[in-house]
């Protein structure tokens, strides 16, 4: 314990590691503790090479670094998180031809598969435009993607 008290950089490395574990394990890389963990690790390095010394200056540096790192990384990380697709394109149901059990529009509808009515809506193309007009009841359609429990379909 005396070693920790005499070597502040070890405390900052431990705080950085603990913050990172909590961020990744519990919070799912949402940000706040990630920035603090990076700032704590950098502060540990600065203490280790002798650029800063003493608790007040170390705490000040962690605060300033946390703010600067947040300003630099916030938008890129949020953009990266938004790029991840919420549409599952690996489902076994993709490519199946199924009948519409009610009219399917860009916002709602149902299909019938394996004796069950599934929520469905028209799939969007790359530009966000709806691929086809509404699919009428009993018409055949094909599942092109799955978003949660909603099947994204297009007309045959």
VMD Tcl script that draws the C-alpha trace (Angstrom):
set ca {
  {0.00 0.00 0.00}
  {2.89 2.30 0.77}
  {4.11 1.75 -2.81}
  {0.83 3.16 -4.16}
  {1.03 6.23 -1.95}
  {4.60 6.98 -2.99}
  {4.02 6.34 -6.71}
  {1.01 8.35 -7.79}
  {1.24 7.09 -11.37}
  {0.25 3.61 -10.15}
  {-2.93 5.03 -8.65}
  {-3.75 6.81 -11.93}
  {-3.13 3.60 -13.92}
  {-5.38 1.66 -11.52}
  {-8.10 4.33 -11.80}
  {-7.79 4.26 -15.60}
  {-8.04 0.46 -15.69}
  {-11.01 0.35 -13.34}
  {-12.80 3.10 -15.28}
  {-12.21 1.28 -18.55}
  {-13.50 -2.03 -17.16}
  {-16.64 -0.34 -15.82}
  {-17.14 1.53 -19.12}
  {-16.80 -1.56 -21.28}
  {-18.54 -3.99 -18.94}
  {-21.46 -2.01 -17.66}
  {-21.98 1.10 -19.74}
  {-21.25 -0.37 -23.18}
  {-18.80 2.24 -24.48}
  {-21.19 5.16 -24.13}
  {-18.39 7.58 -23.40}
  {-18.05 9.38 -20.07}
  {-15.84 6.89 -18.24}
  {-13.86 6.20 -21.41}
  {-12.75 9.83 -21.54}
  {-11.92 9.81 -17.82}
  {-9.97 6.54 -18.23}
  {-7.89 7.98 -21.07}
  {-7.24 11.16 -19.07}
  {-6.22 9.12 -16.00}
  {-3.81 7.00 -18.03}
  {-2.24 10.08 -19.66}
  {-1.93 11.70 -16.22}
  {-0.20 8.56 -14.95}
  {2.27 8.80 -17.82}
  {2.89 12.50 -17.14}
  {3.50 11.77 -13.45}
  {5.79 8.86 -14.39}
  {8.02 11.04 -16.60}
  {8.03 13.84 -14.03}
  {6.11 16.57 -15.87}
  {3.55 16.99 -13.07}
  {3.91 16.44 -9.34}
  {1.52 16.61 -6.39}
  {-2.12 15.71 -5.96}
  {-3.62 19.15 -6.71}
  {-1.87 19.46 -10.07}
  {-2.59 15.82 -10.96}
  {-6.30 16.21 -10.27}
  {-6.36 19.46 -12.25}
  {-4.65 17.75 -15.20}
  {-7.14 14.85 -15.11}
  {-10.04 17.33 -15.18}
  {-8.60 19.37 -18.03}
  {-7.61 16.28 -20.04}
  {-11.06 14.74 -19.53}
  {-12.68 17.88 -20.93}
  {-10.28 18.13 -23.88}
  {-10.54 14.44 -24.74}
  {-14.34 14.65 -24.52}
  {-14.39 17.62 -26.90}
  {-12.13 15.81 -29.37}
  {-13.70 12.33 -29.28}
  {-17.41 12.94 -28.55}
  {-18.64 13.54 -32.11}
  {-16.51 10.84 -33.80}
  {-17.61 8.22 -31.25}
  {-21.28 9.19 -31.53}
  {-21.03 9.07 -35.31}
  {-19.41 5.64 -35.12}
  {-22.17 4.38 -32.84}
  {-24.87 5.66 -35.19}
  {-23.27 3.96 -38.19}
  {-23.85 0.52 -36.75}
  {-26.89 -0.90 -38.49}
  {-29.92 -1.87 -36.47}
  {-31.10 -3.99 -39.38}
  {-30.19 -7.66 -39.26}
  {-29.10 -8.88 -42.66}
  {-28.05 -12.34 -41.49}
  {-31.43 -13.78 -40.50}
  {-32.58 -17.13 -41.89}
  {-35.84 -15.45 -42.88}
  {-34.20 -13.15 -45.42}
  {-35.02 -14.20 -48.96}
  {-38.20 -16.08 -48.02}
  {-41.28 -15.48 -50.15}
  {-44.30 -15.00 -47.92}
  {-47.89 -13.80 -48.30}
  {-49.03 -10.50 -46.86}
  {-51.74 -11.09 -44.25}
  {-52.73 -7.42 -44.31}
  {-51.79 -4.46 -46.46}
  {-48.13 -3.55 -46.00}
  {-47.14 0.11 -46.16}
  {-43.96 2.03 -45.35}
  {-45.00 2.13 -41.69}
  {-47.05 -1.01 -40.92}
  {-48.47 -4.29 -42.08}
  {-48.23 -8.03 -41.42}
  {-46.97 -11.10 -43.21}
  {-47.82 -14.75 -42.58}
  {-44.95 -17.16 -41.99}
  {-45.06 -20.58 -40.36}
  {-48.60 -20.03 -39.10}
  {-47.70 -16.76 -37.36}
  {-48.49 -13.19 -38.34}
  {-45.32 -11.08 -38.20}
  {-45.10 -7.28 -38.15}
  {-43.82 -5.98 -41.47}
  {-43.21 -2.78 -43.36}
  {-41.82 -1.87 -46.76}
  {-38.04 -1.85 -47.00}
  {-36.17 1.34 -47.81}
  {-33.56 1.62 -50.54}
  {-30.07 3.05 -49.98}
  {-31.30 6.66 -50.21}
  {-34.01 6.07 -47.59}
  {-36.82 6.04 -50.14}
  {-39.46 3.30 -50.01}
  {-38.67 0.61 -52.59}
  {-42.24 -0.08 -53.77}
  {-45.85 0.91 -53.37}
  {-48.03 -0.71 -50.71}
  {-48.36 -4.48 -50.92}
  {-51.98 -5.60 -50.86}
  {-53.43 -8.31 -48.63}
  {-52.67 -11.89 -49.83}
  {-49.98 -10.68 -52.29}
  {-46.59 -12.37 -52.30}
  {-43.56 -10.48 -51.02}
  {-39.97 -11.27 -50.12}
  {-38.23 -10.56 -46.80}
  {-35.11 -8.43 -47.46}
  {-34.09 -7.58 -43.87}
  {-35.15 -7.86 -40.24}
  {-35.29 -4.90 -37.84}
  {-35.98 -6.19 -34.33}
  {-39.22 -8.17 -34.72}
  {-40.32 -6.32 -37.85}
  {-39.74 -7.87 -41.27}
  {-38.69 -5.46 -44.03}
  {-40.24 -6.63 -47.28}
  {-40.55 -5.75 -50.93}
  {-43.09 -6.80 -53.53}
  {-42.33 -9.63 -55.94}
}
mol new
graphics top color blue
foreach p $ca { graphics top sphere $p radius 0.5 }
foreach p [lrange $ca 0 end-1] q [lrange $ca 1 end] { graphics top cylinder $p $q radius 0.2 }
display resetview
